[in-house]
């Protein structure tokens, strides 16, 4: 049958459920479900039964609530506005961030230029045996890298300071948010307290965001450092930009290397190598876990946590670091347990805390450009003997513990010296083992009292007098032009009559000292004292004989060393030589030692013989040593404000001073008391185990005949004539003066 009059239907299935139809029934046009629809599907079919499908009518849309529509419209509008603002602001911030990071990126130098950031150098002091005993300045042991230090140190720093160091881009938003939360919870400002800084940000702060120290811009280096440590929002923003620039410029290990070299680690040590040397006497590459934990723990508070300041507190902090290392997988449970059971301890050199006063003095004697203001790392070899230093410190502690009244504020100082002026030990106060304190051995100028008298007798002996020459100890007055009559007295307020010069010195009699000083001439006594090294201005009045002039303990001990060595002056010294670290060339040598002769050896020997009698028969009896010859002199100033004992054996001179810092009188103390006992305790330890040697004294020739004492009335004219003759002889010897 032909179908030429109809279009071919589309090869699609009929609607399963047409509008108005039922399953399996006819369509709305009366056509059976199996009939093929018109191909065209248009109105071109024949009649109503042509097979055209009608479009089903749309259901009427539900009308939206006006209020909901209005609210949704407003929200949509606001969100669209916010989106437009947000992406524009984000774009601007991103551009500014890129510009800031790019700016700092162009300013970053090669990493090798950032490893040593000190504004000044360091000074390492070594004793006469070649061992380090003190450090001064900014200590820097040398550049290290993150790969050259001990792996335990590297891990300890990361575990403590920034456990996500290898995974962030220089800034840790999580860390910052956590820090702000903690600060607010603890009642502080959001930027006060915990910083949430990464190691990279801390390194940026150490670099002061690229700003170098300029003396013309800051009053001091401390002001510069304070400025670099600001915690303002603007400062934090710059640090973040600088940190991100560093992340682009350097590798993670390079950033960690800068941090390990520039961080301050207490005790004057900058960087891991200096800290390892300072505290443990080893290289940073050889640190074990517990030593590494000590150093890493210092980073939060280097001054208070330094093991040299408080070892126990430092060890407690290290225990926390070790637990963090275990939690983060850097240590096994067994390794952490082993480290916790054996905490790190200081090296013998760091633990000794020896020679602080001595080191301070040596630093003050060298040129500033090599000591206080050095830009280089300097090594100074000194005269310090650690055994003798310990002897002096132990003696000081022993006497103050056992013989000084509790609550006493009296101070003391000790100097131990060789006969050539080399200072072997120094204690500048009753508190031993400290640095930076007031050094009473070198800085205090006090009245010397009778400790000055040996210079009077040295002058007389040099002029030809004998230790057996006599002088009358009796009430005595003299007129002083412009001052009137002056009547000195002996300390005991008693008088011994005619005595030899030896007895007068042994018993520290004032009247004979004044008479002999006037006899030989105060100008000569002053010249001899100055020649022996008393640099302080001397009082040239008749009271000079009683020690009214002031001097330091170091000066007085050096002057007595001149007597011991046979009459030649010495310049006390502690610096042997100075060189740059790592260089064997000596840049400067000692500025001290034996100088010109002051008195002849025979006069010096006779004076030593006289001073030996001070100890064996006179005021210095408490200074006697079993089996050793000792010579010395006591000294007590006016109103007992100062008490001295200075003496020597064949090898060493020891000077001791005692007094109050406010110059108030001592209570019940004279030079022959506590100072002599401190001297004895010191010298017992100094000479322990050493060879016994005789003093280099010269016993004078005994007089052939000793005149019988005469009544005072008959004796006085003869004495006056004899004194006048002696004065005339002295004037002749001095060329008519």
JOFEN-V335084 format. One record per residue. N is the residue number from 0. OMEGA is omega in whole degrees, -180 to 180 (999 if undefined). Layout:
# JOFEN-V335084
n=<N;N>
omega=<OMEGA;OMEGA>
This chain:
# JOFEN-V335084
n=<0;1;2;3;4;5;6;7;8;9;10;11;12;13;14;15;16;17;18;19;20;21;22;23;24;25;26;27;28;29;30;31;32;33;34;35;36;37;38;39;40;41;42;43;44;45;46;47;48;49;50;51;52;53;54;55;56;57;58;59;60;61;62;63;64;65;66;67;68;69;70;71;72;73;74;75;76;77;78;79;80;81;82;83;84;85;86;87;88;89;90;91;92;93;94;95;96;97;98;99;100;101;102;103;104;105;106;107;108;109;110;111;112;113;114;115;116;117;118;119;120;121;122;123;124;125;126;127;128;129;130;131;132;133;134;135;136;137;138;139;140;141;142;143;144;145;146;147;148;149;150;151;152;153;154;155;156;157;158;159;160;161;162;163;164;165;166;167;168;169;170;171;172;173;174;175;176;177;178;179;180;181;182;183;184;185;186;187;188;189;190;191;192;193;194;195;196;197;198;199;200;201;202;203;204;205;206;207;208;209;210;211;212;213;214;215;216;217;218;219;220;221;222;223;224;225;226;227;228;229;230;231;232;233;234;235;236;237;238;239;240;241;242;243;244;245;246;247;248;249;250;251;252;253;254;255;256;257;258;259;260;261;262;263;264;265;266;267;268;269;270;271;272;273;274;275;276;277;278;279;280;281;282;283;284;285;286;287;288;289;290;291;292;293;294;295;296;297;298;299;300;301;302;303;304;305;306;307;308;309;310;311;312;313;314;315;316;317;318;319;320;321;322;323;324;325;326;327;328;329;330;331;332;333;334;335;336;337;338;339;340;341;342;343;344;345;346;347;348;349;350;351;352;353;354;355;356;357;358;359;360;361;362;363;364;365;366;367;368;369;370;371;372;373;374;375;376;377;378;379;380;381;382;383;384;385;386;387;388;389;390;391;392;393;394;395;396;397;398;399;400;401;402;403;404;405;406;407;408;409;410;411;412;413;414;415;416;417;418;419;420;421;422;423;424;425;426;427;428;429;430;431;432;433;434;435;436;437;438;439;440;441;442;443;444;445;446;447;448;449;450;451;452;453;454;455;456;457;458;459;460;461;462;463;464;465;466;467;468;469;470;471;472;473;474;475;476;477;478;479;480;481;482;483;484;485;486;487;488;489;490;491;492;493;494;495;496;497;498;499;500;501;502;503;504;505;506;507;508;509;510;511;512;513;514;515;516;517;518;519;520;521;522;523;524;525;526;527;528;529;530;531;532;533;534;535;536;537;538;539;540;541;542;543;544;545;546;547;548;549;550;551;552;553;554;555;556;557;558;559;560;561;562;563;564;565;566;567;568;569;570;571;572;573;574;575;576;577;578;579;580;581;582;583;584;585;586;587;588;589;590;591;592;593;594;595;596;597;598;599;600;601;602;603;604;605;606;607;608;609;610;611;612;613;614;615;616;617;618;619;620;621;622;623;624;625;626;627;628;629;630;631;632;633;634;635;636;637;638;639;640;641;642;643;644;645;646;647;648;649;650;651;652;653;654;655;656;657;658;659;660;661;662;663;664;665;666;667;668;669;670;671;672;673;674;675;676;677;678;679;680;681;682;683;684;685;686;687;688;689;690;691;692;693;694;695;696;697;698;699;700;701;702;703;704;705;706;707;708;709;710;711;712;713;714;715;716;717;718;719;720;721;722;723;724;725;726;727;728;729;730;731;732;733;734;735;736>
omega=<-175;175;-174;-178;-175;178;180;-178;178;-179;177;179;176;175;-179;-180;180;-180;176;180;178;-177;177;-178;180;174;-178;-178;-179;-180;180;-178;-178;-180;-180;-179;178;-179;-176;-179;-177;-179;-178;-179;-178;172;-177;-179;-175;-180;178;-179;-180;176;-178;-180;179;175;180;-179;177;-180;-179;177;-175;-177;179;-180;180;-180;180;178;179;-180;-180;180;-180;180;179;177;179;180;179;180;-175;-176;177;177;179;179;179;180;-180;179;180;178;179;179;179;179;179;179;-179;179;-179;-178;-176;179;173;-174;-178;-180;-175;-173;-180;-175;-178;176;177;-176;-177;175;175;-178;179;-177;-176;178;179;-180;178;176;180;175;176;180;-179;-175;178;-174;-177;-177;174;175;-180;180;-179;178;176;178;179;178;179;-179;-180;180;180;-179;-175;-169;-172;-175;177;-175;-176;-175;-180;-176;179;179;-180;179;179;180;179;180;179;-180;179;179;-180;-180;180;179;-180;174;178;174;-176;-178;-179;179;-179;-175;-178;-176;173;175;179;177;177;177;176;178;178;178;-179;180;176;-180;-179;-179;178;-178;-179;-178;179;180;-179;177;179;177;178;-180;179;179;-180;-176;179;-178;179;-180;180;180;178;178;178;179;180;178;-180;180;179;176;177;179;177;-174;-172;173;178;-179;177;177;179;178;177;-179;-178;-180;-173;-176;177;-174;174;176;-178;-176;174;178;-175;-177;179;179;179;178;-175;-172;-172;178;-180;179;180;-179;-174;-178;176;-176;-177;175;177;179;176;-176;179;180;-179;-169;-179;-179;-171;-177;-177;-178;-180;-178;177;178;-180;-175;-178;179;178;179;177;177;179;178;177;179;179;178;176;179;178;-179;-177;173;179;177;172;179;-179;179;179;179;179;-179;179;-178;-178;-179;-178;175;-178;173;-179;-179;-179;-178;-174;-176;-173;170;-180;178;-179;-180;178;-180;179;179;-179;-178;-179;178;-175;-176;175;-178;-175;-175;-176;174;-179;172;-171;174;-180;173;-173;-180;-174;174;-175;178;180;176;178;179;-179;-180;179;179;178;-179;-179;-177;-179;179;-171;-170;179;-177;178;-178;179;178;-179;178;179;178;-178;171;175;-172;171;-176;179;178;179;-180;-176;179;180;173;-174;180;-178;175;-177;175;178;178;176;180;177;-175;-177;178;-175;-173;-179;174;-175;179;-173;-178;-175;175;178;-171;178;180;175;-178;175;178;-180;180;179;179;174;177;-180;174;179;177;-174;177;-176;175;-173;176;-170;175;175;179;178;-179;179;-178;-180;-175;179;-176;178;178;172;180;-178;-176;178;-175;-174;-178;-178;-179;174;177;179;179;-180;178;-177;-177;175;-179;-176;-175;177;-180;179;-178;-179;178;178;-179;-176;179;-179;-180;178;177;179;180;179;-180;178;179;179;173;176;-175;-180;-180;-176;175;-174;175;178;180;177;-178;-178;176;179;177;-178;177;176;177;179;178;-177;179;177;178;178;176;176;176;-178;-175;175;174;179;180;175;168;180;-179;176;-180;179;175;-175;178;176;-179;-179;-179;-178;-179;179;-179;175;180;-177;176;-177;180;-178;180;-174;179;179;176;-178;-179;-179;178;178;179;179;178;176;178;178;-178;174;178;176;-177;-176;-174;-170;-171;-176;-176;-178;-179;-177;177;-180;175;180;175;-177;173;-180;-180;174;176;176;-175;-178;-180;177;177;-180;178;-174;159;178;-178;-176;165;-179;-172;-172;171;177;176;179;173;177;180;177;-179;180;177;175;-177;172;179;176;-178;171;-179;179;-180;-176;177;178;179;175;179;-178;180;178;-175;175;180;180;-175;-178;178;-180;-179;177;-179;177;175;178;-177;177;179;-178;177;-178;179;-178;-177;179;-178;178;178;180;176;-176;-178;-180;-172;-172;179;180;-179;-179;180;-179;180;179;179;-179;179;178;178;-180;179;179;180;-177;175;174;179;999>
